[in-house]
Amino acid sequence: MRNPCNTALLRKSYRTPKQVSRKILERETVDEMIYNTKGQRDRLILELQARCGLRIGELLKIKVSDVSDRTITPRNPKSGKESELAYMPENVSKKLTKYIKDKSLQADERPFPICYSTARTLVRRRGEKVNVRISPHDLRRYSATYASRNGVPLEIVSKVILRYQDLKTTQVYLGKISDSEAIRWMDILHGK
């Protein structure tokens, strides 16, 4: 008996989607994009994504009361947990605190009161200025890959930067490792 699901029409309809290999941004490109951004708000949005691994949706929902010293408590995190913490480097934390103070924002106000499409356009245009096609999620992916390639343990990348429960999800984010990078790590681990 022939399998009825093994027809040309059904194979085409239920084809397994191909994994799209995303190009991982280089540090110089991200830094150039951030440093060439004039507006304090726009620059902070880019830095919080690239340095802290925040999702754009999480970033746009935060309120001043969610910012505490070097942490941000995202509202309604995608993980479904009641609460999560996103950590900031000291310099980004200082910039965000200064921005909130300069704007005289109250505890219940959003520091970035723009919509998702505006933020997406902002990131795309900043990328175009450095000749890179980019989306907000590419900055999150960059954050994880940059940390991983600089020796941060996978568990830290997964649980702290990306805030994932499963290491397998994190591994999808990390770009492919080039031969030269693999050789470099072998030399670091075992000497030349």
Helices and strands as residue ranges (DSSP letters): H 8-13, H 27-35, H 40-52, H 56-61, G 64-66, E 67-68, E 71-72, E 86-87, H 90-102, H 116-129, H 136-149, H 154-156, I 157-161, H 167-173, H 179-190
